Every structure is written in structure tokens, then in C-alpha cells.
Amino acid sequence: MITEEYAKGFDLDLKFGKLGEDFVKDIQDGNNKIEVKTERDIWKTTGNIAIEIRYKGHPSGISSTESNLWVHLLSYKGVIEGGFMFKVDLLKEKIKKLHKEGNLKMVMGGDDNMSQMALLPIKELF
């Protein structure tokens, strides 16, 4: 049953809900370039996601993407369990902030350890 108290905030909830719906509609309508990365099992034990910054010393990954959305999926034993979606500019800001605060570890990895990657603690993403 809808109470008077519920109905009072309904217009605000509806407006807020529309914000998310419009965001997803833009994606469906192709109004965004999207970079999709899939993280393998190790995130489950480290609590980090890895975002490539450079490859063979040259900007790559987040540093060179032309996309405005970054989708980072988390797989475990070959099954996508969930993930995150970021606006690229905000993700770059987050990486810089975590680096400045000392909460970001940089490592080499990927094929032949040629990729420099930022390890972002999942608990620090939001």
C-alpha cells in the first residue's frame, strides 16, 4: 500500500531514478565509447583491480583510451561475477588521487611483464 509519506518523496525518487535510466539509455543508443576490460581471478585474493597505464614504455590502457566509459568486469574461474563502470575522466582522477595518497601500487605484468599497471584497491574505488 502506498502511504502519504511514501508519496511525498516519490517525485524526487523518480527524478533520481531517471538519471540512471538516461545514463544507460545513452549507452544503448551508442552515445558513448566504451572500453571493456576483464579482470582474471586474482582480484578475489588481492582485493585489487589492475589498470594498464603503459605498454613497452608507451601510454596505453587508461592513458591512451579514446573512450569516455571504462567497464571493468571481474571474472572468477571463467565466470563474470560483476564489475564496475567508470567515467574515464573520473577514473583517471581516482588513480592520481590514490597515487598521491600512497594507496596505489604500480607493478609490471601482462604479456612478458611489458605492461605497467596500477593496482587499485577495490575498497578505495568509491
FIDREN-5446 format. One line per field, with one value per atom (N, C-alpha, C, O, CB): residue number from 1; atom name; y, x, z; residue in three letters. Coordinates in pm, whole numbers, plus 50000, padded with zeros to 5 digits. Glycine has a CB too. Layout:
<sites>
num	c(NUM;...)
atome	c(CA;...)
Y	c(Y;...)
X	c(X;...)
Z	c(Z;...)
residu	c(ALA;...)
</sites>
This chain:
<sites>
num	c(1;1;1;1;1;2;2;2;2;2;3;3;3;3;3;4;4;4;4;4;5;5;5;5;5;6;6;6;6;6;7;7;7;7;7;8;8;8;8;8;9;9;9;9;9;10;10;10;10;10;11;11;11;11;11;12;12;12;12;12;13;13;13;13;13;14;14;14;14;14;15;15;15;15;15;16;16;16;16;16;17;17;17;17;17;18;18;18;18;18;19;19;19;19;19;20;20;20;20;20;21;21;21;21;21;22;22;22;22;22;23;23;23;23;23;24;24;24;24;24;25;25;25;25;25;26;26;26;26;26;27;27;27;27;27;28;28;28;28;28;29;29;29;29;29;30;30;30;30;30;31;31;31;31;31;32;32;32;32;32;33;33;33;33;33;34;34;34;34;34;35;35;35;35;35;36;36;36;36;36;37;37;37;37;37;38;38;38;38;38;39;39;39;39;39;40;40;40;40;40;41;41;41;41;41;42;42;42;42;42;43;43;43;43;43;44;44;44;44;44;45;45;45;45;45;46;46;46;46;46;47;47;47;47;47;48;48;48;48;48;49;49;49;49;49;50;50;50;50;50;51;51;51;51;51;52;52;52;52;52;53;53;53;53;53;54;54;54;54;54;55;55;55;55;55;56;56;56;56;56;57;57;57;57;57;58;58;58;58;58;59;59;59;59;59;60;60;60;60;60;61;61;61;61;61;62;62;62;62;62;63;63;63;63;63;64;64;64;64;64;65;65;65;65;65;66;66;66;66;66;67;67;67;67;67;68;68;68;68;68;69;69;69;69;69;70;70;70;70;70;71;71;71;71;71;72;72;72;72;72;73;73;73;73;73;74;74;74;74;74;75;75;75;75;75;76;76;76;76;76;77;77;77;77;77;78;78;78;78;78;79;79;79;79;79;80;80;80;80;80;81;81;81;81;81;82;82;82;82;82;83;83;83;83;83;84;84;84;84;84;85;85;85;85;85;86;86;86;86;86;87;87;87;87;87;88;88;88;88;88;89;89;89;89;89;90;90;90;90;90;91;91;91;91;91;92;92;92;92;92;93;93;93;93;93;94;94;94;94;94;95;95;95;95;95;96;96;96;96;96;97;97;97;97;97;98;98;98;98;98;99;99;99;99;99;100;100;100;100;100;101;101;101;101;101;102;102;102;102;102;103;103;103;103;103;104;104;104;104;104;105;105;105;105;105;106;106;106;106;106;107;107;107;107;107;108;108;108;108;108;109;109;109;109;109;110;110;110;110;110;111;111;111;111;111;112;112;112;112;112;113;113;113;113;113;114;114;114;114;114;115;115;115;115;115;116;116;116;116;116;117;117;117;117;117;118;118;118;118;118;119;119;119;119;119;120;120;120;120;120;121;121;121;121;121;122;122;122;122;122;123;123;123;123;123;124;124;124;124;124;125;125;125;125;125;126;126;126;126;126)
atome	c(N;CA;C;O;CB;N;CA;C;O;CB;N;CA;C;O;CB;N;CA;C;O;CB;N;CA;C;O;CB;N;CA;C;O;CB;N;CA;C;O;CB;N;CA;C;O;CB;N;CA;C;O;CB;N;CA;C;O;CB;N;CA;C;O;CB;N;CA;C;O;CB;N;CA;C;O;CB;N;CA;C;O;CB;N;CA;C;O;CB;N;CA;C;O;CB;N;CA;C;O;CB;N;CA;C;O;CB;N;CA;C;O;CB;N;CA;C;O;CB;N;CA;C;O;CB;N;CA;C;O;CB;N;CA;C;O;CB;N;CA;C;O;CB;N;CA;C;O;CB;N;CA;C;O;CB;N;CA;C;O;CB;N;CA;C;O;CB;N;CA;C;O;CB;N;CA;C;O;CB;N;CA;C;O;CB;N;CA;C;O;CB;N;CA;C;O;CB;N;CA;C;O;CB;N;CA;C;O;CB;N;CA;C;O;CB;N;CA;C;O;CB;N;CA;C;O;CB;N;CA;C;O;CB;N;CA;C;O;CB;N;CA;C;O;CB;N;CA;C;O;CB;N;CA;C;O;CB;N;CA;C;O;CB;N;CA;C;O;CB;N;CA;C;O;CB;N;CA;C;O;CB;N;CA;C;O;CB;N;CA;C;O;CB;N;CA;C;O;CB;N;CA;C;O;CB;N;CA;C;O;CB;N;CA;C;O;CB;N;CA;C;O;CB;N;CA;C;O;CB;N;CA;C;O;CB;N;CA;C;O;CB;N;CA;C;O;CB;N;CA;C;O;CB;N;CA;C;O;CB;N;CA;C;O;CB;N;CA;C;O;CB;N;CA;C;O;CB;N;CA;C;O;CB;N;CA;C;O;CB;N;CA;C;O;CB;N;CA;C;O;CB;N;CA;C;O;CB;N;CA;C;O;CB;N;CA;C;O;CB;N;CA;C;O;CB;N;CA;C;O;CB;N;CA;C;O;CB;N;CA;C;O;CB;N;CA;C;O;CB;N;CA;C;O;CB;N;CA;C;O;CB;N;CA;C;O;CB;N;CA;C;O;CB;N;CA;C;O;CB;N;CA;C;O;CB;N;CA;C;O;CB;N;CA;C;O;CB;N;CA;C;O;CB;N;CA;C;O;CB;N;CA;C;O;CB;N;CA;C;O;CB;N;CA;C;O;CB;N;CA;C;O;CB;N;CA;C;O;CB;N;CA;C;O;CB;N;CA;C;O;CB;N;CA;C;O;CB;N;CA;C;O;CB;N;CA;C;O;CB;N;CA;C;O;CB;N;CA;C;O;CB;N;CA;C;O;CB;N;CA;C;O;CB;N;CA;C;O;CB;N;CA;C;O;CB;N;CA;C;O;CB;N;CA;C;O;CB;N;CA;C;O;CB;N;CA;C;O;CB;N;CA;C;O;CB;N;CA;C;O;CB;N;CA;C;O;CB;N;CA;C;O;CB;N;CA;C;O;CB;N;CA;C;O;CB;N;CA;C;O;CB;N;CA;C;O;CB;N;CA;C;O;CB;N;CA;C;O;CB;N;CA;C;O;CB;N;CA;C;O;CB;N;CA;C;O;CB;N;CA;C;O;CB;N;CA;C;O;CB;N;CA;C;O;CB;N;CA;C;O;CB;N;CA;C;O;CB;N;CA;C;O;CB;N;CA;C;O;CB;N;CA;C;O;CB)
Y	c(49883;50000;50124;50130;49999;50222;50347;50440;50471;50414;50483;50575;50719;50742;50544;50813;50954;50991;51070;51043;50934;50962;50915;50984;50893;50797;50745;50837;50870;50602;50878;50959;51095;51152;50977;51149;51281;51284;51383;51321;51179;51177;51111;51101;51110;51065;50989;51069;51014;50945;51197;51277;51291;51292;51415;51302;51311;51178;51175;51352;51068;50935;50909;50851;50826;50951;50932;51010;50959;50975;51134;51217;51153;51148;51362;51105;51041;50913;50887;51011;50833;50709;50737;50660;50633;50846;50883;50916;50893;51003;50971;50999;50872;50873;51058;50763;50635;50579;50525;50536;50590;50539;50614;50552;50551;50745;50823;50786;50782;50973;50760;50719;50589;50579;50702;50491;50363;50378;50313;50259;50463;50485;50542;50502;50581;50635;50689;50578;50578;50795;50483;50369;50285;50250;50281;50254;50172;50240;50174;50140;50372;50446;50471;50533;50578;50423;50438;50576;50615;50407;50649;50785;50788;50896;50867;50674;50666;50566;50464;50625;50597;50498;50425;50487;50564;50293;50213;50123;50051;50129;50128;50038;49929;49960;50115;49804;49693;49610;49562;49606;49593;49510;49403;49427;49597;49285;49175;49131;49093;49056;49137;49102;48953;48902;49187;48884;48741;48722;48820;48672;48601;48555;48626;48631;48415;48681;48726;48837;48851;48773;48917;49023;48968;49037;49095;48843;48781;48768;48779;48643;48744;48728;48856;48876;48617;48942;49064;49181;49270;49103;49181;49295;49414;49525;49336;49391;49497;49469;49354;49514;49577;49562;49623;49716;49632;49572;49620;49698;49649;49501;49819;49902;49938;49999;50029;49900;49926;50075;50146;49850;50120;50260;50275;50365;50315;50181;50186;50044;49946;50256;50036;49909;49938;50023;49845;49866;49887;50034;50089;49841;50096;50234;50340;50459;50252;50301;50396;50400;50297;50360;50517;50525;50422;50406;50667;50354;50256;50246;50315;50116;50161;50141;50272;50347;50076;50299;50419;50547;50650;50420;50542;50660;50699;50814;50637;50602;50631;50606;50630;50548;50559;50528;50653;50763;50466;50633;50740;50725;50803;50739;50626;50601;50698;50750;50456;50720;50802;50718;50770;50909;50589;50497;50378;50328;50448;50336;50223;50119;50144;50266;50002;49892;49790;49739;49827;49762;49670;49552;49563;49742;49440;49321;49232;49225;49243;49164;49075;48932;48894;49114;48853;48712;48626;48663;48669;48512;48415;48277;48241;48433;48201;48067;48071;47984;47971;48174;48184;48236;48233;48053;48284;48335;48482;48516;48250;48567;48708;48719;48682;48797;48768;48781;48921;48937;48749;49019;49156;49249;49208;49192;49372;49467;49609;49636;49454;49700;49842;49915;49870;49895;50030;50118;50256;50308;50119;50314;50445;50539;50495;50433;50665;50766;50775;50786;50907;50770;50764;50880;50860;50762;51001;51116;51103;51141;51245;51051;51033;50920;50928;51004;50815;50705;50754;50719;50586;50835;50892;50976;50968;50977;51056;51138;51049;51079;51228;50940;50848;50785;50773;50738;50746;50687;50789;50755;50641;50912;51017;51042;51057;51148;51046;51071;50957;50982;51087;50833;50719;50716;50681;50587;50752;50756;50862;50837;50785;50979;51090;51054;51092;51217;50981;50941;50821;50786;50909;50758;50640;50512;50413;50660;50513;50396;50322;50246;50439;50345;50284;50219;50281;50389;50096;50024;50010;49977;49884;50037;50020;49893;49872;50145;49808;49682;49660;49722;49563;49572;49528;49393;49311;49516;49371;49246;49229;49292;49239;49146;49120;49032;48966;49251;49033;48952;48993;49108;48965;48898;48920;49036;49098;48946;49064;49174;49306;49383;49139;49333;49455;49567;49678;49424;49538;49638;49693;49618;49578;49826;49889;49907;49963;50028;49857;49859;49922;49906;49719;49993;50048;49947;49904;50189;49911;49822;49908;49970;49720;49910;49992;49904;49808;50067;49937;49860;49881;49994;49903;49772;49781;49864;49941;49640;49848;49919;50071;50147;49867;50115;50258;50321;50440;50278;50243;50294;50395;50483;50180;50381;50470;50530;50607;50395)
X	c(50084;50000;50089;50188;49904;50054;50129;50076;49957;50118;50167;50127;50153;50221;50205;50097;50118;50265;50316;50033;50334;50477;50557;50648;50529;50524;50593;50570;50663;50546;50446;50410;50479;50503;50260;50511;50573;50710;50743;50589;50787;50920;50926;51033;51015;50812;50810;50866;50941;50670;50830;50877;51029;51092;50811;51089;51234;51299;51401;51275;51241;51294;51282;51372;51219;51173;51152;51256;51313;51009;51281;51381;51520;51595;51382;51553;51683;51694;51799;51704;51589;51588;51605;51671;51458;51547;51558;51703;51745;51467;51779;51920;51994;52069;51985;51972;52034;51981;52057;52012;51852;51791;51845;51873;51638;51860;51914;52059;52101;51902;52137;52276;52284;52364;52342;52203;52203;52148;52197;52120;52048;51992;52099;52107;51871;52182;52292;52386;52433;52371;52411;52497;52431;52494;52527;52304;52231;52221;52223;52093;52209;52195;52329;52333;52127;52437;52569;52629;52716;52560;52586;52636;52764;52811;52531;52819;52942;53037;52994;52911;53166;53267;53301;53323;53396;53305;53324;53446;53460;53198;53532;53647;53607;53564;53780;53619;53581;53704;53772;53471;53731;53842;53785;53690;53951;53845;53801;53918;54024;53747;53896;53997;53986;53877;53979;54100;54101;54096;54092;54224;54098;54072;54148;54097;54104;54264;54349;54288;54323;54480;54197;54131;54063;54052;54028;54019;53945;54033;53984;53893;54163;54253;54328;54362;54352;54355;54431;54343;54389;54512;54218;54131;54161;54114;54143;54239;54277;54225;54202;54428;54208;54192;54316;54376;54059;54355;54474;54431;54353;54568;54483;54452;54582;54671;54373;54591;54714;54731;54638;54711;54857;54893;54984;54967;54964;55082;55179;55208;55195;55311;55246;55291;55419;55423;55181;55524;55657;55699;55760;55657;55664;55704;55619;55643;55842;55519;55434;55295;55247;55422;55231;55096;55003;55000;55038;54928;54830;54721;54724;54896;54624;54516;54447;54405;54568;54434;54364;54432;54366;54357;54563;54638;54612;54630;54786;54568;54551;54411;54384;54648;54321;54187;54117;54134;54104;54040;53956;53813;53725;53961;53789;53656;53626;53716;53643;53498;53460;53402;53375;53360;53381;53337;53433;53479;53191;53462;53551;53470;53425;53681;53452;53382;53488;53562;53273;53493;53593;53520;53464;53686;53520;53448;53538;53659;53395;53479;53551;53509;53394;53526;53604;53572;53641;53745;53616;53582;53640;53609;53493;53584;53714;53701;53620;53537;53635;53648;53584;53442;53376;53586;53393;53256;53260;53325;53170;53191;53182;53093;52975;53127;53149;53073;53013;52917;53161;53066;53018;53122;53207;52986;53117;53216;53181;53092;53232;53254;53240;53232;53285;53358;53164;53160;53202;53148;53017;53300;53352;53349;53366;53494;53329;53359;53510;53572;53289;53571;53716;53784;53884;53756;53733;53798;53796;53893;53730;53688;53680;53772;53829;53536;53786;53876;54021;54100;53858;54056;54191;54218;54325;54210;54120;54133;54152;54234;54010;54077;54086;54225;54283;53978;54279;54413;54516;54602;54448;54508;54601;54589;54690;54575;54467;54444;54502;54570;54294;54475;54526;54680;54744;54469;54737;54883;54941;55038;54925;54881;54927;54918;55004;54844;54813;54791;54876;54881;54645;54943;55023;54942;54990;55098;54819;54731;54724;54630;54592;54824;54826;54962;55066;54796;54960;55084;55097;55000;55088;55216;55243;55326;55424;55317;55287;55358;55372;55303;55283;55463;55477;55405;55412;55629;55338;55266;55223;55278;55145;55124;55076;55172;55259;55053;55156;55241;55387;55422;55196;55473;55617;55649;55754;55680;55559;55578;55609;55693;55691;55544;55570;55470;55484;55566;55370;55268;55289;55305;55127;55289;55289;55144;55064;55368;55111;54973;54960;55046;54916;54851;54816;54725;54625;54747;54759;54674;54588;54638;54759;54459;54367;54292;54227;54269;54301;54224;54074;54026;54262;54001;53858;53787;53696;53797;53828;53763;53785;53715;53814;53883;53913;53851;53869;54062;53779;53727;53614;53595;53679;53538;53423;53423;53333;53293)
Z	c(50000;50000;50000;50073;50121;49919;49914;50022;50027;49773;50108;50216;50171;50072;50348;50245;50214;50227;50148;50307;50326;50345;50224;50178;50472;50172;50054;49935;49862;50022;49915;49800;49803;49697;49795;49921;49930;49860;49796;50078;49872;49812;49677;49617;49902;49628;49503;49386;49305;49471;49375;49263;49264;49158;49265;49382;49394;49357;49287;49536;49404;49370;49221;49161;49449;49162;49019;48939;48843;48979;48979;48910;48923;48826;48969;49041;49063;48982;48922;49212;48979;48900;48752;48681;48924;48704;48563;48527;48413;48531;48620;48597;48554;48457;48725;48626;48592;48462;48381;48703;48442;48319;48197;48094;48326;48208;48097;48069;47954;48126;48175;48161;48080;47987;48300;48116;48046;47904;47812;48124;47886;47751;47659;47543;47757;47709;47628;47582;47469;47707;47671;47636;47526;47427;47761;47546;47449;47313;47209;47501;47314;47189;47120;47014;47215;47180;47119;47136;47057;46975;47237;47259;47342;47379;47326;47371;47450;47384;47330;47596;47391;47355;47483;47587;47288;47477;47597;47583;47485;47626;47683;47693;47792;47903;47740;47753;47840;47871;47781;47776;47999;48046;48138;48212;48119;48132;48218;48306;48256;48134;48434;48535;48566;48591;48665;48564;48598;48749;48824;48540;48792;48929;49043;49155;48937;49017;49127;49212;49329;49071;49154;49230;49355;49457;49142;49346;49456;49580;49692;49413;49562;49677;49712;49829;49649;49613;49641;49682;49754;49520;49638;49664;49574;49600;49808;49469;49376;49236;49198;49373;49160;49015;48952;49008;48962;48837;48767;48643;48561;48729;48631;48516;48446;48505;48557;48320;48244;48219;48182;48110;48243;48224;48101;48019;48350;48090;47980;47930;48004;48025;47805;47747;47671;47582;47652;47707;47648;47657;47565;47500;47770;47796;47731;47751;47753;47653;47583;47648;47696;47433;47650;47708;47644;47522;47689;47728;47681;47786;47888;47654;47760;47855;47889;47800;47982;48016;48063;48013;47997;48216;47990;47946;47801;47762;47964;47721;47578;47525;47408;47500;47610;47560;47506;47559;47671;47403;47348;47397;47359;47195;47480;47534;47648;47713;47583;47671;47786;47899;48007;47743;47874;47980;47986;47883;47955;48108;48133;48210;48322;48213;48150;48216;48258;48174;48123;48386;48440;48502;48611;48546;48432;48475;48561;48538;48355;48656;48747;48721;48743;48895;48674;48650;48755;48810;48507;48782;48874;48819;48799;49021;48796;48737;48608;48581;48837;48527;48396;48395;48291;48332;48509;48517;48558;48656;48617;48485;48523;48646;48642;48404;48756;48880;48898;48974;49000;48829;48841;48785;48705;48988;48827;48779;48814;48894;48633;48751;48776;48643;48542;48862;48647;48532;48581;48678;48465;48511;48549;48430;48316;48605;48456;48355;48353;48459;48386;48235;48223;48293;48363;48076;48277;48341;48493;48559;48299;48549;48694;48742;48850;48737;48661;48696;48695;48783;48598;48597;48592;48717;48777;48465;48755;48877;48999;49086;48897;49007;49120;49126;49234;49109;49012;49007;49057;49138;48862;49009;49053;49203;49272;48976;49253;49396;49481;49580;49425;49442;49517;49513;49612;49460;49399;49386;49480;49552;49239;49480;49564;49713;49792;49535;49750;49889;49930;50048;49912;49834;49863;49874;49929;49990;49822;49827;49694;49669;49867;49609;49478;49456;49477;49367;49415;49386;49235;49167;49456;49183;49041;49024;49096;48982;48928;48903;48753;48672;48969;48719;48580;48569;48660;48536;48457;48440;48296;48206;48533;48275;48140;48063;48120;48067;47931;47844;47859;47835;47697;47898;47915;48010;47998;47782;48104;48201;48132;48180;48298;48021;47944;47975;47923;47796;48058;48090;48230;48326;48077;48240;48371;48411;48336;48372;48530;48574;48712;48798;48575;48729;48859;48927;48870;48845;49051;49130;49220;49314;49212;49192;49271;49369;49329;49179;49498;49596;49571;49566;49742;49555;49528;49634;49603;49520;49760;49871;49863;49929;50005;49783;49769;49644;49621;49767;49566;49439;49456;49372;49355;49564;49583;49721;49755;49560)
residu	c(MET;MET;MET;MET;MET;ILE;ILE;ILE;ILE;ILE;THR;THR;THR;THR;THR;GLU;GLU;GLU;GLU;GLU;GLU;GLU;GLU;GLU;GLU;TYR;TYR;TYR;TYR;TYR;ALA;ALA;ALA;ALA;ALA;LYS;LYS;LYS;LYS;LYS;GLY;GLY;GLY;GLY;GLY;PHE;PHE;PHE;PHE;PHE;ASP;ASP;ASP;ASP;ASP;LEU;LEU;LEU;LEU;LEU;ASP;ASP;ASP;ASP;ASP;LEU;LEU;LEU;LEU;LEU;LYS;LYS;LYS;LYS;LYS;PHE;PHE;PHE;PHE;PHE;GLY;GLY;GLY;GLY;GLY;LYS;LYS;LYS;LYS;LYS;LEU;LEU;LEU;LEU;LEU;GLY;GLY;GLY;GLY;GLY;GLU;GLU;GLU;GLU;GLU;ASP;ASP;ASP;ASP;ASP;PHE;PHE;PHE;PHE;PHE;VAL;VAL;VAL;VAL;VAL;LYS;LYS;LYS;LYS;LYS;ASP;ASP;ASP;ASP;ASP;ILE;ILE;ILE;ILE;ILE;GLN;GLN;GLN;GLN;GLN;ASP;ASP;ASP;ASP;ASP;GLY;GLY;GLY;GLY;GLY;ASN;ASN;ASN;ASN;ASN;ASN;ASN;ASN;ASN;ASN;LYS;LYS;LYS;LYS;LYS;ILE;ILE;ILE;ILE;ILE;GLU;GLU;GLU;GLU;GLU;VAL;VAL;VAL;VAL;VAL;LYS;LYS;LYS;LYS;LYS;THR;THR;THR;THR;THR;GLU;GLU;GLU;GLU;GLU;ARG;ARG;ARG;ARG;ARG;ASP;ASP;ASP;ASP;ASP;ILE;ILE;ILE;ILE;ILE;TRP;TRP;TRP;TRP;TRP;LYS;LYS;LYS;LYS;LYS;THR;THR;THR;THR;THR;THR;THR;THR;THR;THR;GLY;GLY;GLY;GLY;GLY;ASN;ASN;ASN;ASN;ASN;ILE;ILE;ILE;ILE;ILE;ALA;ALA;ALA;ALA;ALA;ILE;ILE;ILE;ILE;ILE;GLU;GLU;GLU;GLU;GLU;ILE;ILE;ILE;ILE;ILE;ARG;ARG;ARG;ARG;ARG;TYR;TYR;TYR;TYR;TYR;LYS;LYS;LYS;LYS;LYS;GLY;GLY;GLY;GLY;GLY;HIS;HIS;HIS;HIS;HIS;PRO;PRO;PRO;PRO;PRO;SER;SER;SER;SER;SER;GLY;GLY;GLY;GLY;GLY;ILE;ILE;ILE;ILE;ILE;SER;SER;SER;SER;SER;SER;SER;SER;SER;SER;THR;THR;THR;THR;THR;GLU;GLU;GLU;GLU;GLU;SER;SER;SER;SER;SER;ASN;ASN;ASN;ASN;ASN;LEU;LEU;LEU;LEU;LEU;TRP;TRP;TRP;TRP;TRP;VAL;VAL;VAL;VAL;VAL;HIS;HIS;HIS;HIS;HIS;LEU;LEU;LEU;LEU;LEU;LEU;LEU;LEU;LEU;LEU;SER;SER;SER;SER;SER;TYR;TYR;TYR;TYR;TYR;LYS;LYS;LYS;LYS;LYS;GLY;GLY;GLY;GLY;GLY;VAL;VAL;VAL;VAL;VAL;ILE;ILE;ILE;ILE;ILE;GLU;GLU;GLU;GLU;GLU;GLY;GLY;GLY;GLY;GLY;GLY;GLY;GLY;GLY;GLY;PHE;PHE;PHE;PHE;PHE;MET;MET;MET;MET;MET;PHE;PHE;PHE;PHE;PHE;LYS;LYS;LYS;LYS;LYS;VAL;VAL;VAL;VAL;VAL;ASP;ASP;ASP;ASP;ASP;LEU;LEU;LEU;LEU;LEU;LEU;LEU;LEU;LEU;LEU;LYS;LYS;LYS;LYS;LYS;GLU;GLU;GLU;GLU;GLU;LYS;LYS;LYS;LYS;LYS;ILE;ILE;ILE;ILE;ILE;LYS;LYS;LYS;LYS;LYS;LYS;LYS;LYS;LYS;LYS;LEU;LEU;LEU;LEU;LEU;HIS;HIS;HIS;HIS;HIS;LYS;LYS;LYS;LYS;LYS;GLU;GLU;GLU;GLU;GLU;GLY;GLY;GLY;GLY;GLY;ASN;ASN;ASN;ASN;ASN;LEU;LEU;LEU;LEU;LEU;LYS;LYS;LYS;LYS;LYS;MET;MET;MET;MET;MET;VAL;VAL;VAL;VAL;VAL;MET;MET;MET;MET;MET;GLY;GLY;GLY;GLY;GLY;GLY;GLY;GLY;GLY;GLY;ASP;ASP;ASP;ASP;ASP;ASP;ASP;ASP;ASP;ASP;ASN;ASN;ASN;ASN;ASN;MET;MET;MET;MET;MET;SER;SER;SER;SER;SER;GLN;GLN;GLN;GLN;GLN;MET;MET;MET;MET;MET;ALA;ALA;ALA;ALA;ALA;LEU;LEU;LEU;LEU;LEU;LEU;LEU;LEU;LEU;LEU;PRO;PRO;PRO;PRO;PRO;ILE;ILE;ILE;ILE;ILE;LYS;LYS;LYS;LYS;LYS;GLU;GLU;GLU;GLU;GLU;LEU;LEU;LEU;LEU;LEU;PHE;PHE;PHE;PHE;PHE)
</sites>
